[in-house]
Structure formats: structure tokens, C-alpha cells
Amino acid sequence: MENIGIETEQIEYKKSTGEIKEAITSIAAILNKHGAGELYFGVKNNGDVVGQEINDETLRKVSQAIKNHITPSIFPQISIR
């Protein structure tokens, strides 16, 4: 299993998009403190990559959650690896 390193104040991991509410909270905290950061889905807190199936609907849900819950609006770069 691949490990991508530890979480930091600007890097946050979530095991799946099922943790979207927690992810939104993490994004807001990172932005408030640092102004920029990264959030990865499909990664355990210890950095182990578990992966996740992603489709267009999943991307829309993540984008919509960010749009609906973070103000002022941000325009994140969302990519699939």
C-alpha cells in the first residue's frame, strides 16, 4: 500500500467523499489559517492510499458542497489521480 506522508496544517486526508462534511470544515480551517492547502479523498489519516471510485456525479457533489458551504466563494482545483 502506498503512503503519501503525514497530514499537516495545510494537507488533510479523508478516507472517502462520505466524509464531505468533515472535509468542508477542514477546507475552511485551512483557508482561514493559511489561505491555501490541499485535501485528498481516498487516503487514511496516516497517509495510506486506499483509493476511491470517482465519477462525474461525485465530482459535482464535492464541487456543490464547497460552493454551498464556503463563503466567500472559492474556486478549487479538483483533480483525479
C-alpha angles and dihedrals in degrees: 000000000000119000119201098191138262131318117258135185088276101035121064130179129206123186093222144345085264083085093060094128091054089044092056090051090050093048091051092049093049092048094046093051104032108012092230141038147134134263123193127197119204095041128107119229090258091058098258110144111229096166130217136223109250127191136166092273091054091051091049092050093051092046092047093049090052092047094048099044110033121072135215088042118258129196107215125194106240118193138167121226 
